[in-house]
Amino acid sequence: MTTTARLTTAAAAALVLSTVATPGAAADRSPTENGFERPAAGEPYPLEQWAEDGWSAPWSLGMRERTVIDDSTPAHSGGKSLRVLYPGGKVGPQESGAQAPFELDGAREYYLSMWIRFDEDFSWGTTSYAGKVGVGLAGGEFCSGGDTCDGTNGFSSRFIWQREDGEAALYYYHMDKPGKYGDYAELKRDGSVIHWPRGEWVNVVQRVRVNTVTDGEANRDGEIEVFYNGESAATVSGLRFVTNDDLVDAAYLDSFAGGATPDFAPRHDSYINYDDLRVSTDRADIPELDGRRVAAPSAPPPA
């Protein structure tokens, strides 16, 4: 059954979802998606605007200050996309990019697809190079930020750039991560590491499946799979995320420069555009995975 964004009553924010999963709803419900076509170009895209398009989050950072609906950059589809600013000299989610945990009905497995375009002169950093990219999947308390994942405080799976040439990687928190911070897996195509291109739309899809639990013990059957422009680019299996009943329940926008120290800051103002965001429990709802929607206007079709 396809699962869509869940309704959250937040009277103070007056947030209303347009698509809500209800008990007994039909199995052919539309997946949650956002092409950023409705809002006015040139305006910020804060939470109340997201809510008008069917996405609800309890909090956000940077939405009013560092996002804009952009019609000056060629969109992946339609005429608009979401542009996010990574200011020169700034790091961390308080001063760079944007954050919001958009709520989903809990499910053991989700797919999330997004189109990404780094600007032509995007700065990967100053003397250190890393940052979070776009929207990931998470659950429970979103174990991240150097936390120890103990099976009861959730998990997260996001994308990053790293190194001075913009290497693309998956960055994920699970119970058996080897160090203080998250584990990572390089995205690869034909055995070679993928680098995020500048000035070109690319598509990434991730699939996260939460492990099962037996008598309070986490089974090693959690999985993350990543597709880049429709082709498998990373698969991580045997994962333990939870010892409780936490599920994937958030599409986590978590995109900023850093690292926490100034050496991770961009040398100058840099931008990433996002378009055609889509999340579903059903692979058939992700057109990029069957070749229906992979070619982008500013990129050659896949070979």
TORKE-36668 format. One line per 2 residues: for each residue x, y, z of C-alpha. Coordinates in nm, 3 decimals. Example, Ala and Ser with C-alpha at 12.3 -4.5 7.8 and 13.67 -1.06 7.14 Angstrom:
<pts>
1.230 -0.450 0.780 ~ 1.367 -0.106 0.714
</pts>
This chain:
<pts>
0.000 0.000 0.000 ~ 0.136 0.341 -0.093
0.172 0.568 0.209 ~ 0.144 0.946 0.194
0.227 1.229 0.431 ~ 0.040 1.222 0.760
-0.171 1.501 0.903 ~ -0.039 1.682 1.208
-0.270 1.922 1.393 ~ -0.062 2.229 1.469
-0.317 2.501 1.522 ~ -0.061 2.763 1.603
0.103 2.715 1.266 ~ -0.224 2.654 1.083
-0.063 2.379 0.879 ~ -0.296 2.169 0.666
-0.201 1.865 0.457 ~ -0.370 1.802 0.125
-0.301 1.426 0.126 ~ -0.359 1.224 0.439
-0.340 0.849 0.489 ~ -0.658 0.716 0.649
-0.745 0.367 0.771 ~ -0.890 0.158 0.493
-0.790 0.402 0.218 ~ -0.751 0.268 -0.133
-0.418 0.115 -0.234 ~ -0.386 0.344 -0.539
-0.341 0.667 -0.343 ~ -0.103 0.916 -0.504
0.249 0.926 -0.358 ~ 0.366 1.242 -0.186
0.547 1.467 -0.432 ~ 0.654 1.827 -0.481
0.754 1.993 -0.807 ~ 0.757 2.344 -0.654
0.531 2.482 -0.928 ~ 0.253 2.634 -0.713
0.438 2.895 -0.503 ~ 0.526 3.238 -0.639
0.872 3.266 -0.791 ~ 1.119 3.481 -0.602
0.955 3.414 -0.264 ~ 1.087 3.207 0.028
0.936 2.864 0.085 ~ 0.872 2.836 0.462
0.680 2.558 0.637 ~ 0.336 2.708 0.580
0.403 2.700 0.205 ~ 0.528 2.342 0.222
0.206 2.254 0.406 ~ -0.005 2.395 0.123
0.170 2.145 -0.101 ~ 0.104 1.850 0.133
0.417 1.840 0.351 ~ 0.413 1.894 0.728
0.700 1.930 0.975 ~ 0.704 2.026 1.344
1.002 2.262 1.304 ~ 1.247 2.400 1.051
1.571 2.596 1.019 ~ 1.670 2.833 0.742
1.353 2.809 0.535 ~ 1.265 3.179 0.538
1.624 3.300 0.524 ~ 1.789 3.065 0.274
1.526 2.914 0.041 ~ 1.357 3.067 -0.262
1.128 2.943 -0.537 ~ 1.352 2.984 -0.842
1.244 3.041 -1.202 ~ 1.578 3.179 -1.321
1.759 2.844 -1.328 ~ 1.625 2.585 -1.575
1.409 2.350 -1.369 ~ 1.423 1.976 -1.409
1.056 1.987 -1.507 ~ 0.807 2.272 -1.527
0.930 2.623 -1.474 ~ 1.035 2.634 -1.107
1.251 2.457 -0.853 ~ 1.357 2.511 -0.491
1.686 2.699 -0.452 ~ 1.878 2.668 -0.124
2.162 2.902 -0.025 ~ 2.489 2.790 0.138
2.644 3.126 0.232 ~ 3.016 3.180 0.192
3.200 3.151 0.523 ~ 2.908 2.982 0.704
2.869 2.625 0.832 ~ 2.609 2.420 1.017
2.229 2.419 0.992 ~ 2.188 2.739 1.192
2.364 2.946 0.926 ~ 2.373 2.729 0.614
2.117 2.549 0.399 ~ 1.787 2.433 0.547
1.640 2.164 0.772 ~ 1.293 2.018 0.833
1.173 1.667 0.929 ~ 0.867 1.617 0.706
0.630 1.365 0.857 ~ 0.536 1.037 0.691
0.309 0.757 0.798 ~ 0.537 0.499 0.956
0.629 0.212 0.724 ~ 0.900 -0.051 0.723
1.022 0.055 0.378 ~ 1.020 0.380 0.182
1.159 0.510 -0.146 ~ 1.260 0.875 -0.181
1.353 1.035 -0.511 ~ 1.483 1.386 -0.577
1.650 1.581 -0.856 ~ 1.954 1.787 -0.757
2.150 2.062 -0.933 ~ 2.463 2.218 -0.778
2.531 2.562 -0.921 ~ 2.808 2.601 -1.178
3.053 2.747 -0.926 ~ 2.952 2.554 -0.615
3.222 2.563 -0.345 ~ 3.287 2.230 -0.170
3.459 2.404 0.124 ~ 3.766 2.604 0.221
4.033 2.363 0.343 ~ 3.798 2.085 0.460
3.524 1.954 0.238 ~ 3.190 1.804 0.339
2.821 1.884 0.359 ~ 2.473 1.732 0.371
2.266 1.713 0.052 ~ 1.890 1.729 0.010
1.628 1.506 0.168 ~ 1.695 1.174 0.340
1.490 0.916 0.527 ~ 1.478 0.877 0.905
1.275 0.732 1.189 ~ 1.213 0.753 1.560
1.438 1.015 1.720 ~ 1.657 1.045 1.406
1.985 0.925 1.558 ~ 2.247 1.160 1.407
2.492 1.436 1.502 ~ 2.742 1.205 1.670
2.479 1.028 1.881 ~ 2.516 0.663 1.978
2.237 0.466 1.808 ~ 2.115 0.224 2.074
1.814 0.084 1.890 ~ 1.565 0.301 2.077
1.661 0.648 1.950 ~ 1.598 0.605 1.580
1.815 0.620 1.269 ~ 1.888 0.839 0.967
2.007 0.798 0.609 ~ 2.116 1.102 0.410
2.341 1.210 0.124 ~ 2.663 1.409 0.152
2.937 1.564 -0.053 ~ 3.293 1.509 0.063
3.648 1.586 -0.046 ~ 3.756 1.881 -0.260
3.612 1.729 -0.579 ~ 3.257 1.681 -0.448
3.254 1.304 -0.403 ~ 2.899 1.170 -0.364
2.822 0.939 -0.071 ~ 2.548 0.795 0.146
2.576 0.891 0.515 ~ 2.381 0.681 0.761
2.343 0.615 1.134 ~ 2.279 0.261 1.259
2.343 0.056 1.572 ~ 2.678 -0.084 1.456
2.842 0.230 1.315 ~ 3.215 0.197 1.385
3.285 0.547 1.517 ~ 3.128 0.850 1.681
2.979 0.984 1.361 ~ 2.780 0.821 1.084
2.887 0.544 0.853 ~ 2.919 0.616 0.482
2.923 0.442 0.147 ~ 3.057 0.601 -0.170
2.820 0.614 -0.464 ~ 2.972 0.430 -0.758
2.895 0.372 -1.125 ~ 3.081 0.107 -1.325
3.319 0.068 -1.032 ~ 3.417 0.436 -1.021
3.324 0.683 -0.749 ~ 3.057 0.933 -0.855
3.119 1.304 -0.807 ~ 2.830 1.546 -0.784
2.841 1.747 -1.108 ~ 2.806 2.123 -1.112
2.545 2.287 -1.337 ~ 2.364 1.962 -1.421
2.046 1.798 -1.296 ~ 2.096 1.448 -1.156
1.855 1.212 -0.984 ~ 1.912 1.012 -0.668
1.675 0.762 -0.512 ~ 1.723 0.590 -0.182
1.535 0.293 -0.042 ~ 1.548 0.233 0.333
1.409 -0.084 0.490 ~ 1.402 -0.110 0.870
1.521 -0.433 1.030 ~ 1.282 -0.672 1.200
1.295 -0.731 1.576 ~ 1.266 -1.064 1.760
1.212 -1.066 2.138 ~ 1.360 -0.717 2.166
1.670 -0.804 1.962 ~ 1.745 -0.636 1.630
1.780 -0.874 1.337 ~ 2.048 -0.795 1.080
1.808 -0.749 0.789 ~ 1.789 -0.372 0.752
1.886 -0.234 0.411 ~ 1.968 0.087 0.227
1.990 0.099 -0.151 ~ 2.079 0.403 -0.363
2.015 0.465 -0.732 ~ 2.190 0.740 -0.930
2.020 0.841 -1.256 ~ 1.822 0.519 -1.242
2.115 0.282 -1.187 ~ 2.217 0.112 -0.863
2.502 0.307 -0.700 ~ 2.525 0.165 -0.346
2.370 -0.115 -0.142 ~ 2.422 -0.169 0.231
2.263 -0.475 0.392 ~ 2.273 -0.655 0.724
2.192 -0.335 0.911 ~ 2.050 -0.302 1.261
1.854 0.020 1.308 ~ 1.605 -0.050 1.589
1.519 -0.276 1.879 ~ 1.172 -0.125 1.917
0.883 -0.059 1.679 ~ 1.025 0.256 1.516
0.969 0.273 1.140 ~ 1.067 0.511 0.862
0.846 0.810 0.946 ~ 1.024 1.119 0.811
1.151 1.264 0.486 ~ 1.432 1.460 0.647
1.545 1.774 0.464 ~ 1.892 1.817 0.611
2.118 2.010 0.379 ~ 2.401 2.238 0.491
2.776 2.298 0.460 ~ 2.991 2.120 0.719
3.125 1.985 0.947 ~ 3.112 2.228 1.235
3.434 2.426 1.192 ~ 3.495 2.727 0.964
3.729 2.534 0.734 ~ 3.424 2.348 0.597
3.258 2.675 0.490 ~ 3.210 2.750 0.119
3.458 3.006 -0.013 ~ 3.166 3.203 -0.160
2.787 3.191 -0.171 ~ 2.680 2.863 -0.328
2.344 2.713 -0.423 ~ 2.174 2.380 -0.475
1.843 2.352 -0.660 ~ 1.600 2.069 -0.584
1.308 1.955 -0.796 ~ 1.055 1.674 -0.837
1.077 1.539 -0.484 ~ 0.878 1.219 -0.444
0.835 0.968 -0.159 ~ 0.639 0.644 -0.152
0.630 0.295 -0.008 ~ 0.578 0.155 -0.359
0.866 0.129 -0.606 ~ 0.616 0.159 -0.894
0.551 0.519 -0.785 ~ 0.913 0.620 -0.857
0.933 0.676 -1.234 ~ 1.311 0.724 -1.231
1.356 0.357 -1.145 ~ 1.203 0.229 -1.466
1.348 0.490 -1.703 ~ 1.034 0.701 -1.733
1.190 1.019 -1.598 ~ 1.568 1.005 -1.599
1.681 1.239 -1.878 ~ 1.708 1.602 -1.764
1.706 1.916 -1.982 ~ 2.061 2.014 -1.887
2.207 1.663 -1.892 ~ 2.247 1.408 -2.170
2.023 1.100 -2.150 ~ 2.180 0.794 -1.989
2.384 0.574 -2.221
</pts>
